[in-house]
């Protein structure tokens, strides 16, 4: 009986969270479109992020998903970073919008652009990739490099998709590390702890529950002087750093 009631209230929570998510998106969409039409480059992303953060804050509070951030002091707001984060939940993007110290251009799967309302905003503020297409992958790398060169931070989930395993992390793709080296931009590792427990990818309808997502921002990794020959070592260094952050911060 208790299990049935728990699943019922979880379903109500999911429906409420979905309603808040969509209502907030409808509310900020006109402003984000306006920003992307009036401004260009980083100014466009900075302006749009004012409203994206407003939506994320509203969703966080009304859907009962809260965040606690650690390690902000290591980051400068006046320079771009290649942010890299683990990925375990649909909550990840919302929490990163709330805690990262500046606007960023995320790399996102093209499939997300098909989500009603959210997809319209996603097309405006993200670089979309079709991982099945080599041409799309190469185009995205060049587009993200151009964003960084223009002073815009970017966000990449180096695992490529949500982690479906019991391991803290899955294997990393090269893209984020290649961009960091070729643009000589510091890598900024970030880990999200507990998001997958609050809104799991598997059975989100009845697995959802309110709570706090801990976000730990690691020490930025300087890539000055590195070349593509150093990419494997750099990738392994960041992987180990993020793995230690996840293991050390596990509840």
Number of C-alpha atoms within 10 A of each C-alpha: 5 7 7 10 10 14 15 14 15 19 18 15 20 20 14 13 19 14 14 19 20 15 14 21 23 15 12 18 20 12 16 23 16 13 21 18 11 10 14 12 13 18 15 20 23 20 19 24 22 15 20 25 19 15 24 21 20 15 23 22 12 14 21 15 21 18 21 14 16 13 12 15 9 11 18 11 11 10 13 23 26 29 25 24 24 27 26 23 22 16 20 21 14 18 24 22 19 22 17 18 14 20 25 27 23 21 21 23 16 16 11 15 18 12 11 11 16 17 16 17 21 19 15 20 21 21 21 21 21 14 14 8 10 11 11 13 16 13 15 19 18 12 13 26 22 15 19 24 14 12 16 24 24 26 27 22 20 23 17 18 14 17 18 15 9 7 9 18 21 19 12 17 14 14 19 24 26 20 22 27 22 15 17 19 24 21 26 24 23 26 22 28 26 21 24 22 17 20 24 20 19 12 9 18 19 19 19 23 21 15 16 16 21 20 26 22 25 20 17 18 18 15 19 13 9 14 13 14 9 14 19 12 11 22 20 13 13 20 20 13 17 24 18 13 20 21 12 9 15 12 8
